[in-house]
């Protein structure tokens, strides 16, 4: 059926800071894409990083989580 989501797509949920959500919404709006598309592009970017760069980003994220 054309209105059904692909069976491989799964719902996720997360609590995010309001300013992060606002940034996500603005980026999506500025480029005329969905928030899901922005997230998908961010994941693809992470996947393309070498392990050292990805680890540095994860370490920065961990530090932010504790602030």
C-alpha positions in Angstrom: 0.0 0.0 0.0 1.4 3.4 -0.8 0.6 5.0 2.6 2.3 2.3 4.6 5.8 2.8 6.0 8.5 0.5 4.9 8.6 -2.6 7.1 12.3 -2.0 7.9 11.6 1.5 9.4 11.3 1.5 13.2 10.1 4.2 15.6 12.6 5.6 18.1 12.1 8.1 20.8 14.4 10.3 22.7 14.4 13.1 25.2 16.4 16.0 23.8 17.1 19.5 25.0 14.7 22.1 23.7 17.5 24.1 22.0 18.7 20.9 20.2 15.1 20.2 19.0 14.8 23.8 17.8 18.1 23.5 15.9 17.0 20.3 14.3 13.7 21.9 13.3 15.4 24.9 11.9 17.9 22.9 9.8 15.1 20.8 8.4 13.0 23.8 7.6 15.9 25.7 6.1 16.7 22.9 3.7 13.1 21.8 3.0 13.5 18.3 4.4 12.1 16.3 7.2 13.7 16.1 10.6 14.1 12.3 10.0 16.1 13.1 6.8 18.4 15.4 8.8 18.9 12.6 11.4 19.5 10.1 8.6 22.2 12.4 7.1 23.8 12.8 10.5 24.0 9.0 11.0 25.4 8.6 7.5 28.1 11.2 8.4 29.0 9.3 11.5 29.2 6.1 9.5 31.6 7.7 7.1 34.0 9.0 9.9 37.1 7.0 10.7 37.1 5.4 14.1 39.3 8.0 15.8 37.0 10.9 14.7 33.9 9.0 15.7 35.4 8.2 19.1 36.2 11.9 19.6 32.6 12.8 18.8 31.2 10.2 21.1 33.5 11.3 23.9 32.3 14.9 23.4 28.7 13.7 23.5 29.3 11.8 26.8 30.8 15.0 28.3 27.7 17.0 27.2 25.4 14.4 28.8 27.1 15.1 32.2 26.9 18.8 32.1 
